[in-house]
């Protein structure tokens, strides 16, 4: 029996080694091909990461190639096939079948480019129609129409939200939209603690209270000293708050990553670190049924997952953290969801932009280094970002921040609130626990 176990271990190690050798060969060929076509290693890394993010959400090679060029541009048509082939092994290990090499090879570059140009024109027309629809949708707080779709304006908004982490993400967004360039905002009561009062005609900045209505906040520019001798001045105030606002970009703390991972089962997510892929590949989210345990009351109860987040085992903790935040962005922004009818109709480029913005904001507000800002810039090459919902992005960042801080009670999760069958299962378990206590 011991000999069998030993031979099995050797076979597993051998299989992993063979996979790594094959992967290295594919990487070398792709590196060489990209170099011949004038594509930098940095851009090839971004292309690989994007390819892994979208491959499980595309139906066949043609949609995969159209999505790659939609993000990176037509110059990357030349490596679409090689990127697709590179993912064959990853897809196979997940029971996901891609178009065969023989079928893909029949598609020429000229044909691919012609289809891309046609698809680009079709998408532009659809986007114009959707812009008009969003503009007339009074239920949405902000869908980045007109000036907010300008990439510089969008960057200004998320920079503000990223910097002022003492405000909830949604409130920081509201403040910046009402008063672009705001320096420092507090409530009137808080300003009095600093020896300042609100000016009679100061602009009121409306923000939301947790479990309550609204509250008014005021920028430093809308206040004045109560007593000249005791009032704090701007330079002194900013110096005092400097340690709060100043965030050194570094690695994630292990306890934050562990807390985030421990909360994933409560969202119906099976977490997997067995992904064998290129060093540049991060991870992906997909529908997946696997045994998991969720905490219900004081018990760990077995159930079946709805999704899987698979992360490259070669990544550092910081890279794993950023990847998990990105994939949670997809789920909580409803690109894939527990209830199919509530999923939002967005292009893959729009989905990736929202998820990448979520990951960037979470990391920025925690002072964690990440390359998301570079990826985000690629979405706005013509000075305009994709259509997206700032409303959902901010709510998602808030929810992930809660997942990082505390254990998430099962009843507060989107899984419980959205999946009727799961809700019935949880309620039944809680009733049984209650009867046992009696």
C-alpha positions as CSV (number, residue, x, y, z in Angstrom):
1,X,0.0,0.0,0.0
2,X,2.9,2.4,0.9
3,X,4.5,1.6,-2.4
4,X,1.3,2.5,-4.3
5,X,1.1,5.8,-2.4
6,X,4.7,6.6,-3.2
7,X,4.3,5.8,-6.9
8,X,1.1,8.0,-7.0
9,X,3.0,10.9,-5.5
10,X,5.8,10.4,-8.1
11,X,3.3,10.3,-10.9
12,X,1.6,13.5,-9.6
13,X,4.9,15.3,-9.3
14,X,5.9,14.0,-12.8
15,X,2.5,15.3,-14.2
16,X,3.0,18.7,-12.7
17,X,6.6,18.8,-14.0
18,X,5.5,17.9,-17.5
19,X,2.8,20.5,-17.4
20,X,5.4,23.1,-16.3
21,X,7.7,22.1,-19.1
22,X,4.9,22.3,-21.7
23,X,3.9,25.7,-20.3
24,X,7.4,27.0,-20.5
25,X,7.6,25.9,-24.1
26,X,4.4,27.6,-25.0
27,X,5.5,30.8,-23.2
28,X,8.8,30.8,-25.1
29,X,7.1,30.4,-28.4
30,X,4.5,33.1,-27.6
31,X,7.3,35.4,-26.3
32,X,9.2,34.9,-29.5
33,X,6.2,35.5,-31.7
34,X,5.2,38.6,-29.8
35,X,8.7,40.0,-30.1
36,X,8.7,39.5,-33.8
37,X,5.5,41.4,-34.1
38,X,6.6,44.3,-32.0
39,X,4.6,43.5,-28.8
40,X,6.4,44.3,-25.6
41,X,6.7,41.7,-22.7
42,X,4.7,44.1,-20.5
43,X,1.8,44.2,-23.0
44,X,2.0,40.4,-23.5
45,X,1.6,40.0,-19.8
46,X,-1.5,42.1,-19.8
47,X,-2.8,40.2,-22.8
48,X,-2.3,36.9,-21.1
49,X,-4.1,38.0,-17.9
50,X,-7.0,39.4,-19.9
51,X,-7.2,36.2,-22.0
52,X,-7.6,34.0,-18.8
53,X,-10.2,36.4,-17.4
54,X,-12.5,36.1,-20.4
55,X,-11.9,32.7,-21.9
56,X,-14.6,31.0,-19.7
57,X,-17.1,33.7,-20.7
58,X,-16.7,33.4,-24.4
59,X,-18.4,31.0,-26.8
60,X,-15.7,29.8,-29.1
61,X,-12.5,31.2,-30.6
62,X,-14.2,34.0,-32.7
63,X,-15.8,35.6,-29.7
64,X,-12.6,35.2,-27.7
65,X,-10.6,37.0,-30.5
66,X,-13.2,39.8,-30.9
67,X,-13.0,40.4,-27.2
68,X,-9.2,40.5,-27.1
69,X,-9.1,43.0,-30.0
70,X,-11.9,45.0,-28.4
71,X,-9.7,45.6,-25.4
72,X,-6.2,45.7,-26.9
73,X,-6.8,46.8,-30.5
74,X,-6.4,45.2,-33.9
75,X,-2.6,45.1,-33.6
76,X,-3.0,42.1,-31.3
77,X,-4.9,40.0,-33.8
78,X,-1.6,38.2,-34.6
79,X,-1.4,36.6,-31.1
80,X,-5.0,35.7,-30.5
81,X,-4.6,32.1,-31.7
82,X,-1.5,31.5,-29.6
83,X,-3.1,33.0,-26.5
84,X,-6.1,30.7,-27.1
85,X,-3.9,27.6,-27.5
86,X,-2.0,28.5,-24.3
87,X,-5.2,28.1,-22.3
88,X,-6.1,24.6,-23.6
89,X,-4.7,22.8,-20.6
90,X,-6.2,25.2,-18.1
91,X,-9.6,24.8,-19.7
92,X,-9.3,21.0,-19.9
93,X,-8.5,20.6,-16.2
94,X,-11.7,22.5,-15.4
95,X,-13.9,20.4,-17.8
96,X,-14.2,23.3,-20.2
97,X,-13.7,22.6,-23.9
98,X,-12.3,25.2,-26.3
99,X,-12.6,25.1,-30.1
100,X,-10.1,22.5,-31.6
101,X,-6.8,23.7,-33.1
102,X,-7.8,22.4,-36.5
103,X,-11.0,24.5,-36.5
104,X,-9.1,27.6,-35.2
105,X,-6.4,27.2,-37.8
106,X,-9.0,27.5,-40.6
107,X,-9.6,31.2,-39.5
108,X,-7.2,33.6,-41.2
109,X,-6.0,36.9,-39.8
110,X,-7.7,38.9,-42.7
111,X,-11.0,37.3,-41.9
112,X,-10.6,37.9,-38.2
113,X,-9.8,41.6,-38.8
114,X,-12.7,42.1,-41.2
115,X,-15.1,40.5,-38.6
116,X,-13.6,42.8,-35.9
117,X,-14.2,46.0,-37.9
118,X,-17.8,45.0,-38.5
119,X,-18.3,44.1,-34.9
120,X,-16.7,47.4,-33.8
121,X,-19.2,49.4,-35.9
122,X,-22.1,47.3,-34.6
123,X,-21.0,47.9,-31.0
124,X,-20.7,51.6,-31.5
125,X,-24.3,51.8,-32.7
126,X,-25.5,49.6,-29.8
127,X,-23.5,51.8,-27.3
128,X,-25.2,55.0,-28.6
129,X,-28.6,53.4,-28.0
130,X,-27.6,52.3,-24.5
131,X,-26.2,55.7,-23.6
132,X,-29.6,57.2,-24.5
133,X,-31.4,54.5,-22.5
134,X,-29.1,55.2,-19.4
135,X,-29.5,58.9,-19.8
136,X,-33.3,58.5,-19.5
137,X,-33.1,56.0,-16.6
138,X,-33.8,58.2,-13.5
139,X,-33.4,55.2,-11.2
140,X,-29.6,55.0,-11.7
141,X,-27.6,57.5,-9.6
142,X,-24.7,57.6,-12.1
143,X,-24.0,55.7,-15.3
144,X,-21.1,57.8,-16.4
145,X,-22.8,59.7,-19.1
146,X,-21.3,62.8,-20.8
147,X,-18.5,64.4,-18.6
148,X,-18.1,61.4,-16.3
149,X,-17.3,59.1,-19.2
150,X,-14.3,61.3,-19.9
151,X,-11.3,59.2,-18.7
152,X,-9.7,62.2,-16.8
153,X,-12.9,63.0,-14.9
154,X,-13.4,59.3,-14.0
155,X,-9.8,59.1,-12.8
156,X,-10.4,62.2,-10.7
157,X,-13.4,60.5,-9.0
158,X,-11.8,57.2,-8.2
159,X,-8.6,58.9,-7.0
160,X,-10.7,60.8,-4.5
161,X,-12.5,57.7,-3.4
162,X,-9.2,55.8,-3.2
163,X,-7.5,58.5,-1.1
164,X,-10.2,59.4,1.4
165,X,-10.6,56.0,3.0
166,X,-12.2,57.4,6.2
167,X,-15.3,58.0,4.1
168,X,-17.4,55.0,2.9
169,X,-16.7,54.5,-0.9
170,X,-20.2,55.5,-1.9
171,X,-20.1,58.6,0.2
172,X,-16.7,59.6,-1.1
173,X,-18.1,59.3,-4.6
174,X,-21.1,61.5,-3.7
175,X,-18.9,64.1,-2.2
176,X,-16.6,64.3,-5.2
177,X,-19.5,64.5,-7.6
178,X,-21.1,67.4,-5.7
179,X,-17.8,69.3,-5.1
180,X,-15.0,68.3,-7.5
181,X,-11.7,69.2,-5.9
182,X,-13.0,69.0,-2.3
183,X,-10.0,69.1,0.1
184,X,-11.3,67.6,3.4
185,X,-14.9,67.0,4.5
186,X,-16.4,66.5,7.9
187,X,-19.8,66.9,9.5
188,X,-20.6,70.2,11.2
189,X,-20.3,68.6,14.6
190,X,-16.9,67.2,13.8
191,X,-15.7,70.6,12.5
192,X,-16.6,72.1,15.9
193,X,-14.2,69.7,17.6
194,X,-11.5,71.4,15.5
195,X,-12.6,74.9,16.5
196,X,-14.4,75.7,13.2
197,X,-18.0,76.3,12.3
198,X,-19.9,76.0,9.0
199,X,-20.3,79.3,7.1
200,X,-23.9,80.5,6.6
201,X,-23.9,79.8,2.8
202,X,-21.6,76.8,2.7
203,X,-22.4,74.1,0.2
204,X,-24.0,71.1,1.9
205,X,-22.6,67.8,0.7
206,X,-25.2,65.1,1.0
207,X,-24.0,61.7,2.1
208,X,-25.8,58.5,3.3
209,X,-26.0,57.2,6.9
210,X,-25.7,53.4,7.5
211,X,-29.3,52.1,8.2
212,X,-30.5,55.7,8.1
213,X,-31.5,58.6,5.9
214,X,-28.9,61.2,5.0
215,X,-26.4,63.5,6.6
216,X,-24.8,66.8,5.5
217,X,-21.0,67.2,5.4
218,X,-18.9,70.3,4.6
219,X,-15.6,70.9,3.0
220,X,-12.8,72.8,4.8
221,X,-13.5,75.7,2.4
222,X,-17.0,76.0,3.7
223,X,-15.9,76.5,7.3
224,X,-14.5,79.4,9.4
225,X,-12.8,79.7,12.8
226,X,-15.1,80.0,15.9
227,X,-12.2,81.5,17.8
228,X,-9.1,82.6,15.8
229,X,-6.7,81.5,18.6
230,X,-8.1,77.9,19.0
231,X,-9.2,77.1,15.4
232,X,-7.2,74.7,13.4
233,X,-5.9,75.9,10.0
234,X,-5.7,73.9,6.9
235,X,-2.0,73.0,7.0
236,X,-2.3,71.9,10.6
237,X,-5.4,69.8,9.9
238,X,-3.8,68.1,6.9
239,X,-0.7,67.3,8.9
240,X,-2.8,65.8,11.7
241,X,-4.7,63.6,9.2
242,X,-1.6,62.8,7.1
243,X,-1.0,59.5,8.8
244,X,-4.6,58.5,8.2
245,X,-4.7,59.5,4.5
246,X,-1.1,58.6,3.7
247,X,-1.0,55.0,2.5
248,X,2.3,53.3,1.6
249,X,1.8,50.9,-1.3
250,X,3.1,47.5,-0.2
251,X,2.0,43.9,0.4
252,X,-1.3,42.8,1.8
253,X,-1.3,41.7,5.4
254,X,-1.8,37.9,5.7
255,X,-4.7,38.3,8.1
256,X,-6.6,40.4,5.6
257,X,-6.1,37.8,2.9
258,X,-7.1,35.0,5.2
259,X,-10.2,36.8,6.4
260,X,-11.3,37.5,2.8
261,X,-10.8,33.8,1.8
262,X,-12.6,32.6,4.9
263,X,-15.7,34.6,3.9
264,X,-15.9,33.2,0.4
265,X,-18.0,30.1,1.2
266,X,-20.7,32.4,2.7
267,X,-21.0,33.8,-0.9
268,X,-21.3,30.3,-2.4
269,X,-17.7,30.4,-3.6
270,X,-15.3,27.4,-3.6
271,X,-11.7,28.8,-3.4
272,X,-9.1,26.9,-5.4
273,X,-5.3,27.5,-5.6
274,X,-4.4,24.6,-7.9
275,X,-4.4,26.6,-11.1
276,X,-1.3,25.6,-13.1
277,X,-0.7,28.5,-15.6
278,X,1.8,31.0,-16.7
279,X,3.2,33.3,-14.0
280,X,1.4,36.2,-15.7
281,X,-2.0,34.5,-15.4
282,X,-4.0,35.5,-12.2
283,X,-7.2,33.5,-12.0
284,X,-10.8,33.4,-13.0
285,X,-14.4,33.0,-11.7
286,X,-16.8,30.4,-13.1
287,X,-20.0,28.5,-12.1
288,X,-18.9,25.4,-10.2
289,X,-20.5,22.9,-7.9
290,X,-18.2,21.6,-5.1
291,X,-18.6,20.6,-1.4
292,X,-18.1,23.6,0.9
293,X,-18.9,24.4,4.5
294,X,-20.7,27.5,5.6
295,X,-21.1,28.8,9.1
296,X,-24.8,28.9,10.2
297,X,-25.3,30.0,13.7
298,X,-22.6,28.2,15.7
299,X,-22.2,25.3,13.3
300,X,-20.3,24.5,10.1
301,X,-22.8,23.0,7.7
302,X,-22.1,21.2,4.4
303,X,-23.6,22.5,1.2
304,X,-22.7,22.9,-2.5
305,X,-21.0,25.9,-4.0
306,X,-22.4,28.0,-6.8
307,X,-19.1,29.4,-8.1
308,X,-15.4,28.8,-8.0
309,X,-12.6,31.4,-7.8
310,X,-9.4,29.7,-9.1
311,X,-6.1,31.4,-8.5
312,X,-2.7,30.7,-9.9
313,X,-0.7,28.9,-7.1
314,X,2.5,30.8,-8.2
315,X,1.1,34.2,-7.3
316,X,2.2,36.1,-4.2
317,X,-0.3,36.8,-1.4
318,X,-0.7,40.3,-2.7
319,X,-1.4,39.2,-6.2
320,X,-3.9,36.5,-4.9
321,X,-5.7,39.2,-2.9
322,X,-6.0,41.5,-6.0
323,X,-7.2,38.6,-8.1
324,X,-9.9,37.6,-5.6
325,X,-11.1,41.2,-5.4
326,X,-11.3,41.4,-9.2
327,X,-13.3,38.1,-9.4
328,X,-15.6,39.2,-6.6
329,X,-16.1,42.4,-8.6
330,X,-17.6,40.3,-11.4
331,X,-20.0,38.5,-9.1
332,X,-21.1,41.5,-7.0
333,X,-21.5,43.7,-10.1
334,X,-23.8,41.0,-11.4
335,X,-21.8,40.0,-14.5
336,X,-22.5,36.4,-13.3
337,X,-25.0,36.0,-10.5
338,X,-27.0,33.6,-8.4
339,X,-30.2,34.5,-10.2
340,X,-29.7,34.6,-14.0
341,X,-32.5,37.0,-14.5
342,X,-30.7,39.6,-12.4
343,X,-27.4,39.4,-14.4
344,X,-26.6,42.6,-16.3
345,X,-26.1,42.7,-20.0
346,X,-22.7,44.1,-20.6
347,X,-19.9,43.5,-23.1
348,X,-16.9,41.6,-21.8
349,X,-14.8,44.8,-22.0
350,X,-17.4,46.6,-19.8
351,X,-17.4,43.7,-17.3
352,X,-13.6,43.7,-17.1
353,X,-13.5,47.4,-16.6
354,X,-15.9,47.3,-13.7
355,X,-14.1,44.4,-12.0
356,X,-10.7,46.0,-12.5
357,X,-12.0,49.3,-11.1
358,X,-13.3,47.4,-8.0
359,X,-9.9,45.7,-7.5
360,X,-8.0,49.0,-7.9
361,X,-10.2,50.9,-5.4
362,X,-10.0,48.1,-2.7
363,X,-6.2,47.9,-3.0
364,X,-5.8,51.7,-3.2
365,X,-7.9,52.3,-0.1
366,X,-5.8,49.7,1.8
367,X,-2.5,50.9,0.6
368,X,-1.8,47.7,-1.4
369,X,0.3,47.9,-4.5
370,X,-1.3,46.6,-7.7
371,X,-1.0,47.0,-11.5
372,X,-4.7,47.8,-12.0
373,X,-4.2,51.4,-12.8
374,X,-2.1,50.4,-15.8
375,X,-4.8,48.0,-17.0
376,X,-7.5,50.7,-16.5
377,X,-5.7,53.1,-18.7
378,X,-5.9,50.7,-21.6
379,X,-9.7,50.9,-21.5
380,X,-9.7,54.6,-22.3
381,X,-7.3,54.9,-25.2
382,X,-9.7,57.3,-27.0
383,X,-10.3,59.4,-23.9
384,X,-13.6,57.7,-22.9
385,X,-14.2,54.8,-20.6
386,X,-16.6,52.0,-21.2
387,X,-20.2,52.3,-20.0
388,X,-20.4,51.2,-16.4
389,X,-22.2,51.8,-13.1
390,X,-20.3,53.7,-10.5
391,X,-23.3,53.0,-8.2
392,X,-22.6,49.2,-8.3
393,X,-18.8,49.6,-8.3
394,X,-18.9,51.6,-5.0
395,X,-21.4,49.2,-3.4
396,X,-19.2,46.3,-4.4
397,X,-16.1,48.0,-2.9
398,X,-18.0,48.6,0.3
399,X,-19.1,44.9,0.5
400,X,-15.6,43.6,-0.1
401,X,-14.2,45.9,2.6
402,X,-16.7,44.4,5.0
403,X,-15.5,40.9,4.0
404,X,-11.9,41.9,4.7
405,X,-12.7,43.3,8.2
406,X,-15.2,40.8,9.7
407,X,-16.8,37.4,9.5
408,X,-19.8,37.8,7.2
409,X,-23.1,36.6,8.7
410,X,-24.7,34.3,6.2
411,X,-28.0,36.2,6.2
412,X,-26.3,39.4,5.0
413,X,-24.8,37.8,1.9
414,X,-26.1,38.1,-1.7
415,X,-26.3,34.3,-1.9
416,X,-28.9,34.1,0.9
417,X,-30.8,37.2,-0.3
418,X,-31.0,36.2,-3.9
419,X,-31.1,32.4,-4.1
420,X,-34.6,31.2,-2.8
421,X,-33.6,27.5,-2.5
422,X,-30.5,28.4,-0.5
423,X,-32.5,30.8,1.8
424,X,-35.0,28.0,2.5
425,X,-32.1,25.6,3.3
426,X,-30.5,28.1,5.7
427,X,-33.8,29.0,7.4
428,X,-34.5,25.3,7.9
429,X,-31.1,24.7,9.5
430,X,-31.7,27.7,11.8
431,X,-35.1,26.4,12.9
432,X,-33.6,23.0,13.8
433,X,-30.8,24.7,15.8
434,X,-33.4,26.7,17.7
435,X,-35.5,23.6,18.5
436,X,-32.3,21.9,19.8
437,X,-31.6,24.7,22.2
438,X,-35.1,24.5,23.6
